Amino acid sequence: MQPARLTIEKLVYGGEGLAHANGETIFVPFVLTGEDAEIEITERKKKLARGRVVHLLNPSLSRIAPRCPHFGVCGGCDYQHASYEEQLRIKESILRETLRRIGRVEWEGPIAIHKSLPWEYRNRAQWKVQPASGNAAKTRTGSYKANIGYFRARSSALCPVEVCYIISPKLFETFTLIRDALASGNLPSELREVEAFASANDTDVLLNITCTSLPRNREALLEKLAEMIPSATSILLQDSVGAQMALRGPGFLQYNAFGNSFRVAHLSFFQVNRFLLEELARTVSTLAGNGSVAFDLYAGVGLFTFPLADSFANVVAVESHPVAARDLEINAAASGKSTAIHNQSVNEFLRKQARRGNTSVPDVIVADPPRAGLADGVAEQIARLAPPRIVYVSCDPATLARDLATLHNHAYTLREIHLFDMFPHTYHIESVALLERAR
């Protein structure tokens, strides 16, 4: 099939450009708005197709040479071919359009953009491991070599990498040590995934090592990893289904931010942009205001809980994950601030609040849900509780738009929106929305 000449109309959430031809909607990666290109169709489903650029005919003025030699194959980054200022314009445009298209939220006001340093920003990384193939995979000692890297875009095929410019220096050092050990056959063939989390000053590392099954010599493996990576203060081995685990170290890392020390355990979530983390927490706290009671829903280990406790007499933090909730309890005790912890689902917590009546109405509700957005029925429960203000922290503009539409139908108006570029060079968008209830 001959390549088709297309004009890229816009970029959409997910990192691809959108074009139309012969009644088809065509998605193309690694393009920019307004570019003309010859496109080869690689996949077709009904009236939707995907393609790749065969020949770029008129590059955008915002196009630059990507820094990383793996860009375009590795699935980790989407926008390294665009200047950083263009990346921010793309994300702002996608956020506005998604709010309008999905939530019918016509936001004409400004979106406050919070930039990040675009390189070495990640304090957490996850690397996939696959055994090398062929005769060269076996070493003289009978052990097997393996490759490490990231998945290719929309694929479970491994892209082995030599460099990664978006992770912190300590994480890259850790990656290099593990990569070299795997290439030499010095780590067990069962190993399939490595997740590393670095401290705020980029000196200590928490390691999660996932294997198909735990090797018999697990204690020896833990000692070998600790010797190989001296900065790894805690190492967790686990099998692929989480049924078996082995630990070396305290089981957590202390992350210092805005005068607080957060205990973050191996299986707890924490924000990954080490440059914007404090600015995000300060902004959420500022938008929340002050008062008597604040609810912090999907609280994690307490990133927003403790700044809120500086402005509210009482903070109620809700976290369903048992490991994160335990970290939250310990962090709250260490902070000395007035915080009530509830280890239960947000749904269950809000149902109990509703049964108590309006005497428990908080001054503000802060919600930082996962990518799926507010759990089913939660937006309605929040609206029935009727807090004067809601601060919604979102990592997915589509679910944000959906939930804002529900809250708008219950007398809430969007007053302010911020875009935090927590993930430069990727399509991911973090945003913070302030809503107020009509009086």
N, C-alpha and C positions, 0 to 999 in steps of 0.2 A: 504494500500500500504506500502510495506517495505521501510524503509529509504535507501537512496542511499549513498554510500561512494564517496565523491568528494574531489578534491584538489582545493583550492582557487587559481586562477591564478594571480589575481590582484584586487585592489580596484578601483572602478570607481566613477565618479562624482555623488553624490547623497547619498554616505555613504555606499554603498553595495559592497560586494565582488562578483566576477564573476567566474563562473565555467561552464564546459560543460559536458554533458552526453547524449548519445544516440541521437545526433543531436540537442539537446536543449541547449540554453543558459540559465543559471540559475543564478539568483541574490539572494544573501544571506546577511542579515544584521549582524553586530556585529562579523565579522570575520576579519582575517588578511591574507596577502599574504603568500602562502606556507602552510597554515594549511590544514590538512586533517580532515574531519568531516563527520559524518552521517547526512544527510539532508533529512528532510521531506518536500515534495512539498506541498505548501499551496495555490498556484494559478497558473493557466496555461492558456496561450493565444498563440495560434499557436505554433511557435517555441521558445517562451519565457516563462519562468516559474520563480516563486519566491518560496523560501523555508525558513525553519528555522533550526537551529542547534538542533539536538536531542542529539548528543554526539560528543564532541570535542576530536579528537583522538591524535593529536600532537600539542599542543599550540605553537604559535610563541614565541621566546625569547623576543619579544617586547610587549607581552601581559601582562597587569597588572590588578589588581582588581580595578573596577570602584569605585570612591569615593561616588557617589550619589546612594542611595538605589532605586531611581526610574529609573535608567538607564536601558534601554532595554524595558521599557514600555512607558515612556514619550518620545514624539517625539522631544524634544528640543536638545538632544545631540546624536551624532553618533559614537564618537571615544574615549569615556572615557575608553575603554578597551585597548587602546594603549598608550604607553609612549608618552610624549609630543614630544620628538625628532622623534619618529616614525610618529606621526601625521604630522609633518613638511615634512618628507620624502614622505609620501603618497601624500600630496597636491602638492609638487613640481613635482612628477612623473605624477600626473593627469593633471597638467597644461601643462607640456611638451607634453604629449600624445594628449591632446585635441587640442593644437595648430597644431600638426602634422596631426591628423586624420580629423579635420573639416576644418582647414584653410590651410593645407599643408604648414605650417610654420615650417621648420626644424631648430629649435633654438638649437644649440649645445653649445652656450656660457653659462656662469654662470647665475643663477637666484639668485638675492640678496634676502635673506630671512630676514624679519623683524619680530622677535618674539614678542609675547605679554606675560605679566604675565597671566598664564592660568586660574586663578580663579578670581572671583569678578570683571570681566572686563567690563561687560555690564552697560552702563548708561541708557539704555532703555529696558523695558520689556513689553510684552503684555500677559495678563492672560485671559483665557476663564472661564466663569461662567455658571454652569448649576444647576437648582433646584435639591435638593435632592429628592429621590423617597421614597415612602412608608409612613406609618403612622408617623414615627419618624421625617418626614420632617416638620410637623406643630408644632409650638410652642404654649404655653398656651395663648398667646395674639392673636393667629390667623395668625401671619406672618409665612413665610416659610423659612426654612433653605436652603442653597445652598453650592455647592462645587466649588472650584476654583483651577485652575492649567493650564496645557498645553494639547493640543491635542496629542493623541497617533500618532505614525508615520503612515503617509498615511491614516489618519482616522479623522473623525470629532467627535469621541468618546473622552470624557474627561478623562484625567489622573489626578486626584486630587493629589497634592503634598504637602509635609510638609516642604521640604527644596529645595533650588536651589543655587548651589555653583558658578554659573557663573554670577550672578547679583551682583551689588554693595551692600555694607551693608545697605545703606539707602533704596534701592529698596527692599531688603529682609525685612527690618523693616516695610516698607509700605505694602508689601504683607502679612506679619503676621497679621497686624492690620485689613486688609480687610478680610482675611481668618477667623479670629476669629469672626468678626462681622457677616459674612455670616453664619458661623456655629451656631451662636446664634439666627439667624433670625432677626438681627437688621438692615438689609438693604432690600430694596424693591425687590419683586420677579421679577420685570421687568429687573433687571440688568443682562447683558450678557457678558460684556467685560470690562476689566480695562487695560489701558495703562499708564505706569508711566515713566517719564523722569527725571533723576537726574542731578543736577548742577555739574560743574567740581570738586568742593570741596566736593561733596556728602553730602550736607546739605539741599538743597531745592529740591522740587519735583513738577513737572507739572503733573496733572492727567487728563486723558480723560476717562470718564465713558460713556459707550454705553448701552442703554436700548432698549427693544423691542418698548416701547413708553415712553415718559417722564411722570413720575408720576405727579399727580395734585399738590402735595406738594413739587414741585421741589426746591423752595427756602429753605424750611425746610431741605430737603435732602442735599443741598449744605452746609448749616450751620452744619449739623450733621457730614458730611465728613470732613469739616475744623476743627471741634473740635476733631474728632477722629484722624486725621492725621495733627498735627500742622505744619509739614514741607511742606505741600502742599500749596504753595504760590498762585497757580492758579488752579482752577478746572473747567472743561468743562463737562457739561451733554449734550448728544446728543442722538437722536433716531437712530435706526439701519440703516436708509436711509439718515441721515443727514439733514432731513427736518426741525427739530426743535432743538434748542440749548438753553442752559442756562449757564451762566458764573458767577463764583465768583473769583475775583482777576483780575490782569492786563491782562490776556490772553496770557502771554508769560513768559519765563524764560531767565535770562541772563547767558550765558555759557562763562566762561573766558578761553581763550587759546592763547598762544604765544603773550601776551600783548594786545590782542583785546578782547572786550566783545561782544559776539554775542547774539542778541535777537533771540530767537527761539520760535515761536508761537505754539499753541496747534496742529495745523495741518501741521506744517513744518517738513521737514526731517533734521536729523543731524546724523553724524557718531556715531556709538553705542559703539565703543571700547574706553573707557576713557584713556587707557594707550598708545595707538598707534596713537591717533587722531592728535596730534601735529607732530609726526614723519612723518605721511602720508603727511600732508600739507607742511612740510619742503622739503620732497623728491620731491613732485610735483613741487614746486617752483624752486628747484635746477635744475631739469631736464629741466624746461622751459627756464632757462637761463635769459637773460636780453635783453632789446631792447626798441623799441619805442612803439609798440602796441601788446597787448595780448588779445585774446578772451577767456573768460571762459564760456563754454557752459554747460548747465544743472547746473547752478551755485548754486542752493539752496539758503541758507542764506548768502553765501559768504566765506565758509571755505577756499577755494583756492584763491578767489578774492583778498583778502587783503594782503597775502604774495606776490602775483604777483605784486601788486601795489608798493611794495618796490623795484622792479627790472625793472619795465616798466613805461615809462612816462604816458601811457594811457592804462587802462584796460576796456574792454567792457564785461559786464556780462549779460548773457541771461538766464532767468528763466521763464517758462510758468505758473507755479502754482501761482495763485494770492496771496495766503497767504505768501508763501516763498518769492515771489518777493517784497512784502511789507516789510518783515523783511530785505531783502537785501538792499532795499532803505534806511531804517533807519540805518542799520549797516554801510552802506557806508557814510552816512552823519555824523555819530558819529566818524568814522575813520579819516575823513578829507583828505582822499586820493582821487586821481583823478580816478573816476570810472563812467562809463556810464552804466545805467541799462536799459535793454529791457525786459519788461514783455510780451513775446510772445514765440511761439514755436521756437525751433532751426531751423526747416525747413523753417519757414516763414522768420526768421532773415537772414539765409544764402541766400535765394532767393533774398532778397533785396540787400545784399552785392554783389551778382553776377551781378546784374543789374548796379551796380556802376562801374564795371570794376576793373582792377588790382591796381588802386590807393589806394584801401583800404586793401591790403594784409597785414595781421598781421605777426609779427615775429614768433608767436607761437599760436597754438590753444590747449587749455586744454579742454578735454571733459570727463565728469563724468556722463554717462547716467545711467538710471535704468537698472534692470536685463535684460530687453529685448534688450539692446544694443542701438546703434545708430538707430534713427527712419528711416523708409524707405526712401532711397535716400539721407540721410544726409552724408554718407561716400563719395559718389560721389560729392556732393556739396562742402564738405571740400577739396577734391582733386582738384576740378576745381578752388577753391580759391587759392590753391598752397602755403600754408604757408611753410616755410623752416622746421619747427618742429611741431610735434603733440605729446602731452602727453595725453594718453588715460588711464583713471582710470576705472577699470572694477570690477564688483561684480559677473560676470558669465563667466567662461572660454570659454564656447561654443559660446556665442555671441561675445566675444572678438576675438576668432579665425575667425569667419565669417567676422567681420569688418576689421581685419588685412589683410585677403585675398583680400578684395575689395581694400583697400588702397595700398597693394603691387602691384596690377594690375594697379595702377595709379602712379607708380614711387616712392613709399615710401618703405623704408627699416627699419626693426626692428633693433634698435641699443642697446637697454637696456631693461631689464625686472626685475621687483621687485615683490615679493610675500609678502603681508602684512597679517599676521595671525590675522585678525580682529575678528575671531570667533572661538577661540580654542574649541576643543571637538565636533565641528560640521563639516559637509562636505563643508561648504561655503569657497570660495576662493576669496580674494580681490587681485587684481594685478594692477601694473602701468607699462605701456609700453611707451617707447620713440621711435618715428619714425622720420626719416629724409628723406627729399626729394632729389632725385638725381638732381644734378645741371646740 
